[in-house]
Amino acid sequence: MEPSTVADHEAHSPTAGGHGRVASLDLLRGLCAVAVAAYHGLSWTGLGTFHNLGLYGVYLFFLLSGASMSLAYARRFRRGYPYTSYLALRYVRLAPLYGAVALYEILSWGLARYSPAAALGRWLLNVTFLFGFANPGGTAIATGGWSLGIEFVFYFVFPLFVAILASRAAPLLVALALGAQLVFVNVVLAGGTLLGNWAAYTQFASFIGYFACGTWLGLRFIDGKLVPARVQSLGWLAWLALLAAVGAGSGATDESCLTGARGALLTAACCALVAVTLMLEVPRPIRRVAAWLGEASYPMYLVHPLIYRQLNTSRALAPLHDHHSHAFIALFLIVTFDAGIVIYRVFEEPILRWGKRRIG
């Protein structure tokens, strides 16, 4: 969910497109946002539940975030960039849109469920991202907001990750983080369901391996250890194969996708997918599309439930929803993508520019 801004690295990156973004990361990030929206749309319309689209579509965000953060900040930290400025910029990146969506949700249904004081307190807990430290799965207001709370927890410790993973022991440390993550997930979900153990599962320990691996991959890339594949056609074939494995390797239940050998293999495939993504050189005709996907990814992730709700309650679209569900899903995804672009250009981008001018 983090834009791949690499002001210090862009000139040396063959994957960099316009606007200082890494095209290959934007491409994958946008596809993940589309996958999450499609997962919810298909489930809500009753067309089917494709578990991996919703699960690993989100988990790849943690890998992509770690990699993007390394590209954007590792060199700055090495030059003494202030921690306070870094954290303020990260807050400006996430908070405005999430705060607006959370406020909309509070006004839509929260006031019917909570007292005005309790609703305000819950919104403040969310907009400050303190809920990331307090059972984000049970305290997030917006759909998918739990992941942003955990993301902000990782933001707090990211400079420490950079320092630790710059050592020679980094591969071992990443392996240990991924192993600890898998153990935690298997223990939490042992004998139960994801829904029944949602609050216990949605903790930073369930995703720390992803963020650590993404951070390490980003560090290897800026240090020249991950270079573009010499044979790009083979690189793209590997990328498509891994993308298909992650998307189609779904089990019958959420739990079967996350635990046991399948969970371990899918976790490894996600890590490999991001590593290959960093080594891809995106052809010029696709870079513009990748940039659009990157720009729209965060708004799409946050507002797609709101858009679905509005389309679903529209009387004019009721026949389409009831009798042509696939067409309804296509319309839903198109509207969500268009809304994501508009929100980024009109709302997010001006705030980001303001934040960079004020914070530096």
C-alpha positions in Angstrom: 0.0 0.0 0.0 3.0 2.1 0.0 3.8 4.0 -3.2 7.2 2.9 -4.7 8.8 6.3 -4.5 12.5 6.0 -5.0 13.9 9.5 -5.5 17.4 8.5 -4.6 17.4 5.3 -6.7 15.3 6.0 -9.7 18.2 6.9 -12.0 19.8 3.5 -11.5 16.6 1.4 -11.7 15.6 -0.2 -15.0 12.2 -0.7 -13.7 11.5 2.9 -12.9 8.7 4.6 -14.7 7.3 8.1 -14.5 6.7 10.0 -11.3 9.6 8.3 -9.4 7.9 5.0 -9.1 9.2 1.5 -9.6 6.9 0.1 -12.4 7.2 -3.5 -11.5 6.2 -3.0 -7.9 3.3 -0.7 -8.9 2.1 -3.4 -11.3 2.0 -6.1 -8.7 0.6 -3.8 -6.0 -2.2 -2.8 -8.3 -3.0 -6.4 -9.2 -3.2 -7.2 -5.5 -5.7 -4.4 -5.0 -7.8 -5.7 -7.9 -7.6 -9.2 -6.5 -8.8 -8.1 -3.0 -11.7 -6.2 -4.6 -12.6 -9.1 -6.8 -12.5 -11.5 -3.9 -15.0 -9.4 -1.9 -17.2 -8.8 -4.9 -17.4 -12.5 -5.9 -18.1 -13.5 -2.3 -20.7 -10.8 -1.7 -22.6 -11.7 -4.9 -22.4 -15.4 -4.2 -20.4 -16.3 -7.2 -17.7 -18.0 -5.2 -15.1 -17.6 -2.6 -11.5 -17.6 -3.9 -9.7 -17.6 -0.6 -6.2 -16.8 -1.9 -7.3 -13.6 -3.7 -8.4 -12.1 -0.4 -5.7 -13.6 1.8 -2.5 -13.4 -0.1 -3.7 -10.4 -2.1 -3.4 -8.6 1.2 -0.3 -10.4 2.5 1.7 -9.4 -0.6 1.1 -5.8 0.4 3.4 -6.4 3.5 6.1 -7.7 1.3 5.7 -4.9 -1.2 5.7 -2.3 1.6 8.9 -3.6 3.1 10.6 -3.5 -0.3 9.3 -0.1 -1.2 10.2 1.3 2.1 13.8 0.1 1.7 14.0 1.7 -1.7 12.6 5.0 -0.4 14.4 5.3 2.9 17.4 3.0 3.4 19.9 5.4 1.9 18.3 8.3 3.6 18.7 6.6 7.0 22.3 5.9 6.2 22.8 9.6 5.7 21.1 10.4 9.0 17.5 11.2 7.9 15.4 12.1 11.0 13.1 9.4 12.3 10.5 11.9 13.2 10.4 13.2 9.6 10.1 9.7 8.3 7.3 8.8 10.6 5.4 12.0 9.9 5.6 11.4 6.1 4.3 7.8 6.6 1.4 9.2 8.7 0.6 11.8 6.0 0.7 9.0 3.4 -1.9 6.7 5.2 -4.0 8.8 7.5 -6.0 11.3 5.4 -7.8 8.7 3.2 -8.1 6.1 6.0 -9.4 8.8 8.4 -12.0 9.9 5.8 -13.2 6.3 5.1 -13.3 5.5 8.8 -15.4 8.6 9.4 -17.8 7.7 6.7 -18.2 4.3 8.2 -18.8 5.7 11.7 -21.4 8.1 10.3 -23.0 5.2 8.3 -23.3 2.6 11.0 -21.2 3.4 14.0 -23.5 5.9 15.6 -26.3 3.2 15.6 -24.0 0.9 17.4 -22.0 3.1 19.7 -22.7 6.2 21.8 -21.4 9.5 20.2 -18.4 9.5 22.7 -17.6 5.9 22.0 -17.8 6.4 18.3 -15.5 9.4 18.5 -13.0 7.4 20.6 -13.1 4.5 18.2 -12.5 6.9 15.2 -9.6 8.6 17.0 -8.1 5.2 17.9 -8.2 4.4 14.1 -7.0 7.7 12.7 -4.0 7.7 15.0 -3.2 4.1 14.1 -2.9 3.3 17.7 -5.4 0.5 17.0 -2.6 -1.3 15.3 -1.2 -2.0 18.8 -4.6 -3.0 20.2 -6.1 -6.0 18.4 -6.5 -4.3 15.0 -8.8 -7.1 13.7 -11.3 -6.2 16.4 -10.9 -2.5 16.6 -10.5 -1.4 12.9 -13.5 0.5 11.5 -13.1 0.1 7.8 -13.0 -3.2 5.9 -9.3 -4.1 5.6 -8.3 -1.4 8.0 -6.7 -3.9 10.3 -3.9 -4.3 7.9 -3.1 -0.6 7.9 -2.9 -0.7 11.7 -0.3 -3.5 11.5 1.4 -1.7 8.7 1.9 1.3 10.9 3.4 -0.9 13.6 5.9 -2.0 11.1 6.6 1.6 10.2 7.6 2.2 13.8 10.2 -0.5 13.7 11.3 -0.2 10.1 14.6 1.7 10.8 15.5 -1.2 13.2 14.7 -3.7 10.5 17.0 -1.8 8.1 19.9 -1.8 10.6 19.5 -5.5 11.4 18.9 -6.8 7.9 22.0 -5.0 6.5 24.2 -7.5 8.3 25.5 -10.8 6.9 23.1 -12.7 9.1 20.1 -11.2 7.2 19.2 -14.4 5.3 19.1 -16.3 8.6 17.1 -13.6 10.3 14.6 -13.4 7.5 14.2 -17.2 7.6 13.7 -17.1 11.4 11.0 -14.3 11.0 9.2 -16.3 8.4 9.4 -19.5 10.5 8.1 -17.7 13.6 5.3 -16.3 11.5 4.3 -19.7 10.2 4.5 -21.2 13.7 2.3 -18.4 15.1 -0.3 -18.8 12.4 -0.5 -22.6 12.8 -0.8 -22.3 16.5 -3.5 -19.7 16.4 -5.6 -21.5 13.8 -5.0 -25.0 15.2 -8.4 -26.7 15.6 -10.3 -23.5 14.8 -11.4 -21.2 12.0 -10.0 -17.9 10.8 -13.3 -16.2 11.5 -13.5 -17.6 15.0 -9.9 -16.7 15.8 -9.9 -13.4 13.8 -8.8 -11.1 16.7 -6.0 -13.4 17.7 -4.8 -14.0 14.1 -4.7 -10.3 13.0 -1.6 -9.4 14.9 1.8 -8.2 13.7 3.3 -11.7 14.4 1.2 -13.2 11.6 2.9 -11.0 9.0 6.3 -10.0 10.4 8.1 -12.5 8.1 6.5 -10.9 5.1 7.6 -7.4 6.0 11.1 -8.6 7.0 11.6 -10.4 3.8 10.3 -7.5 1.7 12.7 -5.1 3.6 15.6 -7.4 3.0 14.8 -7.8 -0.7 14.6 -4.1 -1.1 18.0 -3.7 0.6 19.6 -6.3 -1.7 18.1 -4.4 -4.7 19.6 -1.0 -3.8 22.9 -2.6 -2.9 23.1 -4.2 -6.4 22.5 -7.8 -5.2 19.2 -8.2 -7.0 19.7 -7.2 -10.7 17.4 -7.4 -13.7 17.2 -10.8 -15.2 19.4 -11.1 -18.3 16.6 -13.0 -20.1 13.5 -11.0 -19.4 11.2 -13.4 -21.2 12.2 -16.1 -18.7 11.7 -13.6 -15.8 8.2 -12.8 -17.0 7.4 -16.5 -17.3 8.6 -17.1 -13.8 6.6 -14.1 -12.6 3.4 -15.3 -14.2 3.9 -18.8 -12.9 4.4 -17.6 -9.3 1.4 -15.2 -9.7 -0.7 -18.2 -10.9 0.6 -20.4 -8.0 -0.3 -17.8 -5.4 -3.7 -17.0 -6.9 -4.8 -20.5 -7.9 -3.2 -22.5 -5.1 -6.2 -22.1 -2.9 -7.5 -24.7 -0.5 -11.1 -25.4 0.4 -11.0 -23.1 3.4 -9.2 -20.1 4.7 -7.4 -22.2 7.3 -6.2 -24.7 4.7 -4.6 -21.9 2.7 -2.7 -20.6 5.7 -1.5 -23.6 7.6 0.5 -26.7 7.0 2.6 -27.4 3.9 0.2 -25.4 1.7 0.6 -22.3 3.9 4.4 -22.6 3.9 4.6 -23.1 0.2 2.3 -20.2 -0.6 4.4 -18.0 1.8 7.6 -19.0 0.0 5.9 -18.3 -3.4 4.9 -14.8 -2.3 8.4 -14.0 -1.2 9.8 -15.4 -4.5 7.2 -13.4 -6.5 8.3 -10.1 -5.0 12.0 -11.0 -5.6 11.3 -11.7 -9.2 9.2 -8.6 -9.5 12.1 -6.5 -8.4 14.2 -8.0 -11.2 11.7 -7.3 -14.0 12.1 -4.6 -16.5 8.7 -3.4 -17.4 8.2 -2.6 -21.2 7.5 1.0 -21.9 3.9 0.3 -23.2 3.0 -1.3 -19.9 4.7 1.3 -17.6 1.8 3.8 -17.9 -0.7 1.0 -16.9 1.5 0.0 -14.0 1.7 3.6 -12.8 -2.1 3.9 -13.0 -2.4 0.6 -11.0 0.0 1.9 -8.4 -1.8 5.2 -8.0 -5.2 3.5 -7.7 -4.1 0.7 -5.4 -4.5 2.3 -2.0 -7.8 4.0 -2.7 -9.1 0.8 -4.4 -8.2 -1.2 -1.3 -10.1 1.2 1.0 -13.1 2.3 -0.9 -14.1 -0.8 -2.8 -16.5 -2.0 0.0 -18.2 1.4 -0.1 -18.5 1.4 -3.9 -20.0 -2.2 -3.8 -22.5 -1.1 -1.2 -23.6 1.8 -3.3 -23.9 -0.2 -6.5 -25.6 -3.1 -4.7 -28.3 -0.8 -3.4 -29.0 1.0 -6.7 -32.4 0.1 -8.1 -31.2 0.7 -11.6 -28.5 -1.9 -11.2 -30.6 -4.5 -9.4 -31.4 -6.5 -12.5 -27.7 -6.6 -13.4 -26.8 -7.7 -9.9 -29.5 -10.4 -9.7 -29.4 -11.8 -13.3 -26.0 -10.9 -14.7 -23.6 -11.1 -11.7 -20.5 -11.5 -13.7 -21.3 -8.2 -15.6 -22.0 -6.6 -12.3 -18.6 -7.6 -10.9 -16.9 -6.2 -14.1 -18.8 -2.9 -13.6 -17.8 -2.9 -9.9 -14.1 -3.4 -10.7 -14.1 -0.7 -13.4 -15.9 1.8 -11.2 -13.5 1.0 -8.3 -10.4 1.5 -10.4 -11.7 4.8 -11.9 -12.6 6.0 -8.4 -9.1 5.0 -7.2 -7.5 7.1 -9.9 -9.7 10.1 -9.2 -9.2 9.9 -5.4 -5.4 9.7 -5.8 -5.2 12.6 -8.2 -7.7 14.9 -6.4 -7.3 14.0 -2.8 -4.1 12.0 -2.1 -1.6 13.5 -4.4 -2.1 17.1 -3.2 -1.8 16.1 0.4 1.4 14.1 -0.3 2.9 17.1 -2.1 2.0 19.3 0.8 3.5 16.8 3.3 6.7 16.6 1.4 7.1 20.4 1.2 6.4 20.8 4.9 8.2 17.8 6.3 11.0 17.4 3.8 
